[in-house]
């Protein structure tokens, strides 16, 4: 076969030439000459005389042109005698083909791994989508193509999908959509119950689809798709996008009274609440600004979430101030004329301890009439009548209310240790992985036998649908193929029934596997880390030497296996495996013209095949290996291995020592320091407790000198995420404070409103404890949202109170009137948000993902507690602070001293007590 021709068959490979015409040079020890390559060695040159030259035939050992030193020797005849000179001989040899010296054959590729599905031999194919592709679309396309592929492949193959993320993603999206629609229905129902008007309810509810549509347009412009994260954000936002619309429509109904021009009523109503509604929306939006600076996985995960909620809330603000007023003008009608109850009789001015005489009461009525006519009878008045006594009691005894509030906060702090924590939570996927590590050096057949027992145990667990097994190395390692160096590790990918209880299945599987004799090291991990996150705690061990690292790692591993709150512990430190150590004697090798690398290469080429490339035969690409047909099988045979040198062949034992030894197959270093990682699987219900226990166990370890152990893995990720998010909460509080300072033009009042934030944490944490749902990253995002949500009702309430005070009402009267008039919108917005999140919190569909349920629980609990604060504690705190400022202003206006003012207040209190006793006496006499 000529050089450059295409190889198309085995015969072409066998015909590959190894030698051709060659030329070489020979030399004698004392002299040489040049001459033709004839048998007689005709002289063609002379040399200087500096010694006696040998005459006759020489047997030079010149290498053939283009070949190695071991090529056939060229012989020639001396051309002349002389002490020194150069002679060249040329000879022609018969070409040697590869088939003359080697056997060439096509054989089955060496088996390096075994793959099985449900105990049947299988070929596993992994399909990975591109970054921009849609997972569900790719999955559907592949599934549609499988029947056609089955029909074209010979042998009647059967394709089984053992892992597919698309059903989980599709189920999660469908569940979130269902929960969002249920939440929408609940929110509209709450609005209808409070407004008792179908028209008002429809006008308010129109803000939900409109805001979601505008948010979707913004998502499209920002390059975001509708996925689990963004859909969860839209679902969470459903209860909030009606907030501003509720306040606007309720105020429009208050203003739209008989005899009042509708356009004027709508404009006055919107103008009255526009500032408060805008500030409320901005505070809710502003809390997401710090999320943009959260790094790592959490930032990448929740940045689209924050942006989606922000766009929905901004859209809802625009809708509430533009579309809702227009629709209200078109569809709402003033109520029929009826008699309203006056405020003077109901206002608990006397009960609040203020000087609310008849003149003041008249001024109050005038101030209220200028703001809005009294309206609404029936159910809403009953709410107000039930709330007024509670408010009056809180304002009569504000210090008791504040003391109780502090007691609640102290109880919240005491409950913190009982809160379970995790990182990203359970992603809800119905898959888990079992890894079995066998004794190093275990043959592939023995691994297969051991794996069959584990497969049988896994398939016997109720709820397990598919078990996909991978045994040995999955790569194309030459050593794994020929030298038995395949990894002694078996991996089982288990798919379960989506409706089954995953923790129970995993616990049962672990118990049954551990009952198997000589099962080796077994670890089980689930998809609990969610979206790229691991759920394992890692203990990183370092030491200066391999022996010390082995000792330290074994010590840590033994300790970790007994830690409470964990289920398993494994080490990645490679076990010591037997191997043959060939130590080359550099001096002995150099004396024979060889280097250490050359000797090593000759030994490696003999004991393991060499990959020389690949050829294409019959449209199939075949790897080409060169192997010794009889490689040494014992240490003695290896020592006798013939090594060619310049002086002839010598046994390997003359150049190197060969002995059996043990050592790790891999060595891991970090910053040039040897490291090992102990992986600890925590109990899925409480990662925080497991981290604390592992940390305490590591701190109590006694390691060799120079060795150290540190916590990493999910513990490090959780700590970093929690630190960043809690810092984001502090920044969000600062941003909200700045917005409220600009809104109220006061540095003090925004501080009063921010008191609602810790009370929001009270309800959030208590509900987490009651439900047993761990506090994770999604829960902290919920707390971040609460910072903006809980102050919105307070802004609306205090904004109206300040309006009444500017119109001439005193603090107590303004609080009573402002709180009672904001009672209905406050309850409506809170209950609308709560009921919109109830389907997510209860997990009615069961497949809403790892974000929605913990986040919904936090928001619901925080809203309940913060709403109570807004309606009871905030008025008491506002009353204490603003009453002191009011008294100071009254004293300055009256021109009296503080002592005189205190004396006057004592006399007023004494007079009121006497009046109440007299009133009670008259009531008793009347009863008699």
N, C-alpha and C positions, 0 to 999 in steps of 0.2 A: 504494500500500500504506500502510495507516495504521500509525502508531507503536504498538508494543506487540504487533502481530500476529506470529505464529510464521512464521519463514522455512522454507519447505518445498521450494523449487525455485530454479533459476537465475533464473526470471522474477521471483520475489519479491525477489531481490537487485537485479536491474536496476530494479525499480520503487521502490526506496528513494528517498524525496524528499531533495533537497539544499537547496531553498529553499521558503519559504512567505511569507504576508503579512508585511511588515516595516515598520518605522518608523525614521526617522533624523532627524538634525538637520543643518542646513547653516549656514554662517556666512560673512559677507563680511569683508573686511579692515578696514572702517571701522565697520560697524554692522550690526545685524540686528534683525528684529522677529518677532513671532509672528503666525501667521495660519493659516487653513485651507488645505488642500492643493489649492485650486482653481487653475485656470489664470490667473485674474485676480489672485490674491494679495490678497484683501481684507484691509484693515488691521484688526488686532485688538489693537493695542498701540502705545504710543509710547515714545520713549526720550529721554533727556536730550541736549541739544545740546552736543556737544563736538567737532563736526566735521561735514563735509558727508557725508551718507550717499548711497550709490549707490541710484538708483531703477531698477527694472527687474527683469528675470529674472536670478536667480543660478543658478549650477550648483554647488550644494553637493555635497560628497563625504562625506555621512554614511553610516555603515555600517548596513546593515540589522540590525534587532534580532536578536540571537542569532547573527549571523554575523561573520566576520572582516573586517578592513579592506579586503580585496580583493573584498567582495561588491558586487553591482550598486549603483550610486550612486542616491541619492534626489534628485529634483529638485523644485524648488518656486519659488514667486514671492515676492518680497520683500513683507512685509506693511506695512512702514512705513519711513520714513526716520528716521534718528537716528544719533547717534554711537555709541551702545552699546545693547545689548539682546540678547534671546535669541529666536530664531525656530525653530520646529519645523515640519517638513514631513512628510507621510505619503503613501506611495504603495503601490500594490498591484501585485505582479509575478506572472507565470505560474510555477508550481512547476516545478523542474527535477529530473528523476530521474537516478539513478546511471547507468542505461543510456544516457542522452543524452551523457554525457561520458566514459564508460569502457567497455571491453570486458570482459565477465564470462564466464568459461568455466571448466569443470572440466578440468584437465590432470593428467598423471602427476606424481607427487611427484618433485622433482628428485633425482637419484641422488647420494648423498654417499659411498656405500661399496659394495663388492662382496664377497660371501661365496661361497666355493666349497668343496665337499667332493670330494676326489679329482678335481679339475679340472672338476667340474660345478657350475653355478650353484645356489646353495642359499640358503635362508632359515634363519639360525641362531637357535635359541631356547634361552635359558639358563634353567634351572629351579633355583631356590635354595630349600633347605628352611628351615624355621623352626628356631630355636635348639634347641627341645625335641624336634624330630622326629628319628626314626631314619633315618639315611642309607640303609640297606639297604631298609627298608620303603618309603621314598619312591621309591627307584629301581625297585623291583618294581612298585609301583602305577603309575608312569608307563609302564613297559614294557608292562604289561597293557592300558593305555588306548590305546596307539598304534594297534593294528589297527582299533579302532572309529573312531578319528579319521581314519585313512586312508580308510576306507569312506565317510565323510561329506563329505570335502573333494573338490571337483570338480578334475578335471585329473589324476587318478591319481598323486598325490604318493607319494614314497618317503621314509620316515623312516629316518635313520641316526644311531645314537648314537655321537658322536665323542669324548665324554668322560664317564666315569661312575666315581665313586669307590667305588661299592658293591662291584663285584667284587674290588677290591684289599682293601677292608676285610673282606669275607667270607672271602677267601682267607687273609688274615692271621689272622683269628680261628680258622678251621679249622686252620691250620698250628700255631698256638699250642696249640690243644686236642690235636692229634695229638702234638706234642712233649711236652706235659704228660703224656699217657697213656703214651708211651714212657718218659719219665723215671720215672713211677710204677712201671712194670714193672721197669726197671733197679734202682731203689732197693729194691724188694721182693726182687729176686733177690740183691742184695748181702746183705741181712739174712738171707735163707735160707742163703746160703753160710756165713755166720759162725755163726749160731745152730744150724744143722743140725737144725731142728725146725719142722715145718709149723705146729704150734699156736703156738709163740712168734712165728713170722713173721706169722701172721694177726693175733695180738693186737697186735703192733707196727704192722702196716700199717693197721689200722683207724683209726689216728690221722690218716692222710692224708685220706680222704674226710670224716671227721668234722670235722677242722679246716677244710677247704675249705668245707664246708657252713655251719659257724658263721661263717666269714669272709664268705660270700655273704649271710648274714642281716644281718651288720653293715654290709655295703656297701649293702644295700637300705635299712636304717635311716638311713644317712648320705646317701642320695640318689644314690649312684653306680650306673652301669649297667655291664654286662659289655661292655667294649670292648677295644681293643688294649692299652691301658695297664694296665687292671686285670687282664685275663687274663694278660698277661705277668708281672704281680706274683704271681698265684696259681701260675703255672708255676714261677717262680723259687723260690717258698716251698715247693714240694713236697718238695725235698730237705732242707729245714730243719725241717719240722713233725714229722719222725720223730726228731729229735735227742734230745729229752727222753725220748721213749718208748723209744728204744734203750737209753739209760742206765738207765732204770727197769727194763725187762724183763731186761736183762743182770744187774743187781744182784739182782733177784728170783730169777733162776735160780741165782745164786751162793749165796743164802741158803736156797733150797728144797732141802735135803738130806734123805736118809733119816733118819727119826726126829725131824725138826723139824716142829712144828705149822705147817700151811700159812698160817693167818691170821697167826701170829706172824712167820713168815718174810717174808710180804708187807709187814707193817707195819714190821718192822725195816729191810727193804731200802729201802722208800720213804722212811722217816725218815732213813736214812743219806745219801741223795742228793738229798732234796727241796731243801735249801738251795742246793746246787751247780746243780741243774737250774733252779731259779727265777732264780738270779743269771745263769746262761747265757742264759736267755730274755730277761731284762730288759736285758742288755747288747746283745743283738741288736736288741731293740725300741727301746732308747734312742737308738741311732745315727740313727734317722730323725727324731728331734725337731727337729734343726736344719733339716731340709728344709722345715719349716713356715715358716721365715723367709727362704727363698730367694725372690728377687723375679723379676719378668719372666716370660718364656715358660717357662724351666726350672722355676720354682716351680709355675706353673700345670700344667705337664705331669706333673711327678713327685710332686706332693702326693697325688693319688689313688693312685699307685703305692706310696708310702710308707705311706699309711693302710691299703691292702689287705694289704700284707705284715705290718704291725703287727697287724692283726686276726687274720690267720692264725696268727701266732706266739703271740699271747695265747691263742687257742683251743687251740693245740697244747699249751701249758703246762697248761691246765685238763684236757685229755684225758689227758696223761701222768701227772698226779697223781691222777686220779679214775677215769676209765674203764679205762685200761690196768691198774691194780692189781686192779680188780674182775674184769676178764676173765682176768687171770693167775690169780687165785684160783679161778675157775671151771674153767679149761681146762688149766692147767699141772699136771704131776705131778712129784714128786721123782724123780731118777734112781735107777737100781738101785744097791745097795750095791757099792762097789768100793774097792780100795786106792788112796789118794792118795799122790802123791809129796810128801815133806816139803820144806819151804822151806829147812831148814838146809843141806842139801847143795848146793842150787842157788843160794842167795843168795850173791852175790859180795862178801860182806862183807870177806873178806881181800883181795880184789882191789882194793877201793876205797880201801885205805889207812886203814881204821878199825880200832880195837881190838875186833874182833868175836870174842870168846872164847866158850867153851862156855856160860858163864852167861848172857851177853848173847843168844846164839842161842836159849837156852831161853826167855828173857823175850820175845824176838821171836815165838817160836811161840805163846806164851800170848796175846800181844797180838793176833796174827792170828786165833787161834781164837775170841777174844771178838768179833771183827768179823764174820767169816764163815768157814765151813769151806772148806778147800781143795777145789776141785772141777774138773770138766771134764778129760777126758783127750783123747788123740788130737790132732786138728788144732790146737786152741787151745793145748795144752801145747807143741806144736812151735813155734808162733809165739812163745810166751814163751821157750822155750829158745834160739831164734834171736835174740831181742831182748836177752836178759840179757848175753851177751858184749859186744854193742855198747854197752849201757848201762854195763857195768863198765869198758870202755875209756874211755868219755867221762868217767866219774867219777874214774878214775885220772889222767887228763890233761886236767883241765877247762880249763886255760889254753890248751892247744893248740886245743881245741874252740872256745873263745871267740875266739882269734886267727883261726881259719878263718872263724868267723861274721862277724867284722869285715871280713875280706877279701871275703867274699860281698857284704856291704853296699856296700863300696867299688866292687866290680864293677857292682852295681846302679846306683849313682850315675853310673858311667862309661857305662852303657848308655842313660841317659835321652835323650841327643841323638839316638839312633837310633830313638826312638819316634815314629811318625807320629801326627799329631793331626788332628781335625776338630771340627765343632760338634755337630750333631744326627745326623750320619751320613746315609747314603742311605736314604730312606724306602722304596725298592723299587718305586715306581710306574713303570709302563711308559709314561710320557709325557714329552715334552720340548717346549720352545718355541723357535722360530727367529724372530728379529726382523730385518727388512731395512729399512734406512733409505736412501731414495733422495734425489736432489738436490732441495732445496727448490723448490717451485713445480711439480714434476712433475705433469702432468695425471693424472686418474684412469685414463684409457685407457692411458697409457704405464706407469702403475704395474701395471695388469693384465697388460700384455704382459711386463713384467719378472718379475712374480710367476709367470707360467706356466712360465718356465724353471726357477725354483727348485722349483716343484711337481713338475716332471718329474724333477729331480735327486733330490728326497726320495723320490718313489715308486719310484725305481730301486734304493734301498738295500734289501738283503735284511733282512727282519724288520719293515719298516714296513708297518703295516696301513691306517692312515687318515691323510690330511693335510687338515686343515681350515684354510682360508685366509681371512683378513679383510684387505681392502684399503681404505685410506682411513679417513675419520672414521666412527665408528659412532653419532654423536649426531645431533641435529636442528639443527645450527648453520646459521643462515641464510646466513652467509658461505660455509660449506662447500657449501651447496646451490647458490647462484647465482654466487658470486664465485670459484670455483675454489680455495677455501682449504682443501681437505681435507688432512689430514695425509699427508705423503709417507712413510708407514711401512706396512709390510706385516708381518702376524704370521701365523705358521704353527704350529698346534697339532698335534703329531705323536703318534699312538698306535702303539705297537709291539707285537710279539708278546711276551707276558708271559714266555715261556720263553727269549727271546733274550738275548744279552749286551748290556746297555744301553750301557755305555761304548764298546763296539766300534761299535754302530750310530751313536751320536752322533759318534764320531770320523770314521767313513766319511761321514756326512752333511755334516759340516763341510768335509771335503776336497773333496767333489764340488761343493758350493756355491761354494767359493772358486775353482774352475776356471772359473766362468761369467764372461764378460766384462762389465764395467760393472755388476757386481752390487750395488755400493754398500756400505754398512757393514752387516755381518751379525754378529749375536751369537746364541749358543746357550746356553740355560739349561735345566737339568733340574729335577725335583722333589726334588733332593738335599737341600734344606734341611729337608725333612720337616715336617709339622704346623705350617705357618705360618712356618717359618724360611726365610730366604734363604741361598743358598750363595755369594753374591758378596761380594767385598771392595770397599768403596767408599772412594774418596779424595775428600774434600771440599775444594774449592778456593775461596778467597775473595779478593776484590780490590775496591778502592774504585770503579773505573770499569769500564764494560763492555769497553772496549778492553783494559785491563790484564787483566781476567778472561779475555778471549779468548786473549790471549798466554799467560797462565799455564796455562789449561786445555789448550791445544794442546801446551805443553811437557810437562805431566804425562802427557797421552795418549800422546805419542810415547815417553816413557820407559817407561810401563807396558806397552806392546806388546812390549817386549824383555825383560821380566822372566821369569826362569826359574820354572817351576812354575805358569805361568798359560797359559790357552788363548786368551783374547780380552780386549779392553779397548774400551769405548765411552764416549762423553761425552753427557750430557744437555743440554749447552749448545746452545741453539737456534741453528741456522745462520742466517746473514744472508740474509734473503729480500727481493726487490725490492718496493717499494711506492711509492705516490704520496703525497707529503707536501704537504698544503694548509695553508699558514701564513696565517691571517687577519690582516689589518691592522685592529686594533681601532679606531683613530681613523677610518679610512675607513668602516668599518662603522657606527660610531656616528653619523657625519655623515648617514648615510642611514637612521637609525632602527633599526639592527639591532645585535645583540650577536654576539660570537664564537660562542656556542653556537647561535644561530639560523642563522647561516651554515653552521656545521658540520652541523646537522640537515638543512638544505635540500640540501646536497651529498650527505649519506648517503642521503637519501630518493630521490635521483635515480639514484645509481650502484648501490644495492643495495635489494632489495625490503624492505618493512616488514611485519612480522607484526602483523596487527590483531586476531587472535583466531581463533575457529573457529565453524563452523556445522554443524548436523546435517541432512543431506539423505538421504532414503531409508535411514534408520537407520545412516548412516555419518557419522562425524565428519571434517570437512574443514577443514584450515587455510586461512586467508584471507590472501593477500598482496596488497599494493598496489605495483605496479611501473611504472616509466616504460617505455612500449613501445619507445622508442629511446634507451637510455642512452648517454652519451658513451663511445666506444670508444678514443679517443686522448687524449693530453695536450692537443692543440690544441682538440679538441671540448670537453673539460672546462673549459678556460679560457674558452670562449665560452658556458658554461652561463648562461642568463638567471636572475638573482636578482631577485625582486620587492622593491621598496623603496617608501618613502613618496613618492619622486619619480619612480617608474616603474622599469621593469626595467633592470638594468645587468648586464654580463658579470661572471663570477666573477673575471676577471683584474683588475677595478677594486677588488675587495675583498680579494684574497688572491693569494699566489704559489703556483704549482703546479709541482712539480719531482719528478723520479724520484729515489728514495733507496733505501737498504738498511738493514736492522736486524733484530734478533731478534724472533721472533714471541712469545716469552715471556721474562720476566725473573724469576729466582728469587732471593729474598732471605732471609736469616736474621738476625734482630735488626737489620734495616735495612741489612745488608751484602750485596752481590751475591755469589751463590754458584753454583758448578757442581759436578756430581758425576761423577767418572770411575769407572765400574763395571768391575771386573776380575774375570773368571771364573777361579777357581783350578783347579788339577788336583784332581780329586775324591779322589785317593788320599792327599794330604798337605796339608791346609789350613794346618797350622802352618808348614811350610816356605815355602809361598806367602806367608803373612802376613809372615814374617821377610824374605823377598826384597823384597816390596813396601815394607815399612817402611824397609829399607836404601836402596832406590831413591828413596823420597820424601825421606829425610834428605840424600841427595846432590844434590837438585835445586837449581838456581840460578834462582829465580823473580824477577819484577820487584819493585821496591820496593813494599811495602804488600800484596803478595800472600802467601798462606800456603796450606799443604796439610796435611791431617790424615787419619788412617786411621779409617774407620768401617765400617758394614755388618756382615757376619758376623764380621769381625775384632774389632770392638768387642763384639759379642754374645758371641763365644767368650771373650774376655778377661774380661768381666764374669761370665759363667757359671762359668768355671774358678776365678776368685777367690772367688766366693761358695761354691762347692762345696768347695774346699780349706779354706776357713775353717770350713765345716760339718764337715769331717773332724776338724779340730783340736778343735772344740767337742764332737764325738762322743767323741773320745778322753778328754776331760776328764770327760764324763758317765760313761763306762765306768769310769774310774778311781774316781770317787766311789762308784759302785755296788760295786766290788770292795773298796774301803776298808770300806764297811759290812758286806760279806760276811765278809772275813777279819779285820776289826778290826786292821788293820795298814796303815801308810803305805808300808812298804818292799815287801812282797810283791806288791801290785798293780803296782808299777813293774816288777818282774821279769816279770810276765805280759804287760805292755804291750810288752815287747821283741819279741813275736811280730808286732806290727803292721808294722814295716819289713820283716820277712822275708816277710810276705804280699805286700807291694809287689814284692819280688824276683820271685816266681813270676808275678805278674800282668803285670808289664812284660815279662819275658822271653817269656812266651807271646804277648803282643801283637806283639812284634818277630818271633817265629818265624812267626806266621800272617800277618803283614802287615796285620792289622786295625788301623785308626787308633784312637787313644785319644780318645774323645769324651765328651760329657756322660753317656751311658749307662755308659761304662766307669768314670767317676768315681763314679757311683752305686754301681757294683759295688765299688769301693774302700771307699766308705762302709759298705756292707754287711759287707765283710771285717773292718772294725774290730770289729764286734760278733761276727762268726762265729768269727774265729781265736782269740779269748780264751776261747771256751766250753770247748774241749777242755782248755786250760790250767787253767781254773777247776776242772773236774772232776778233773783229775790232782792239782793242788796241794791241793784240798780233801781228797782221800783221804790224801795224804801228811801233811797236818796232823793228820788224825784219828789216824793211826798214831803220830805223834810225841806226841800227847797221851796215848796209851795206853802210852807208855814206850819206844818205839823211838828209836834214835839216827837222825841225819840220813841217813846212808848207807843204813841198813837200811830206813828209811821210804821213801826214794826208790826203792830197788829193788823193794820190795813194792808200793808205790803205783803206780809206773809200769807194772810188769808186769800188775797187775790192771786197770789202765785202758787197757791196750794194745788189747784187743778193742773196747770201746765207742768209743774214739777213732778207730780205723781204720774201724769200722762207720759212724759218723756222717759222717766225712770222705768215705769212698767212696760212701755213699748219696747225699750231696749232689752229689758229682762226677758219678756216673753218672746222676743225675736231670737234670743240666744238659748231659750229653753230646749229646743230640739237638738242643738249642738251639745249642750251640757249633759243632756240625758243620753246622747248617742242613740237616738231613736232608729236611725238607719244602720248603726253599728259599723260603718265604714267611712267615717268622716276624717280619718287621718290623725296624725299625731299632734296637730296644732290646735284644732278647733275645740276639743272638749276641755282641756286644761285652761285655755284662754277664756272660753265662755264661762267656766266656773268662777274664775277670778273676777271677771267683770260683773257677773251677777252678784256675787258676795259683796264686792266692793260697792256696788250701786245701792244695795239694800242698806248697808251700814251708813254710807255717806248721805243717803237721802234722809235717814233719821237725824243725822247730824244737822243737815241743812234746815230741817223743819223745827228742831228743838234746841240743839246745842248752839248752833250759830246765832239764832236770835238772842239767846242768853248772853253769849260772849259779846255780841254787838251792843246789847243793852248796857252791859257793865262798862265797856270802853267809851261808848258814845254818850252815855248818861253823865259820866265824869266830865267829859268835855262840855256837855250842855250846861251842867251846873256851874262850871267855871265861867262860861259865857254869861249865864244869868247873873252870877255874882258881880262880874265886872260891869254889866249893864246896870245893876241896881246900886252899885257903888258901896257895897258892904264888904266887910272882912270875911275871911274863911270861918272864924269863930262865930260870927253872927249868922253866917249862912248855915253852919252846922246846928246852931241853936234853933233856927227857924225850921229846919227839917225835922228836928226832934219834936217841936211843937206840932208840926203838921202831922207827923205819924201818930202822936198822942191823940190829936183831934179825930183822925180817921178811925183809930181803934175805938174811941168812945162812940163815934157814929155807928160803927158796925155792931157794937154791943147794944146800942139803943135800937138798931134795926132788928137784931135778933130778938130783943125783948118784945117789940111790937108784933113780930111774927108769932111768938109763943102765945101772947095774949089773944091774938086773933084766932089761933087754933083752939084755945080754951073756949 
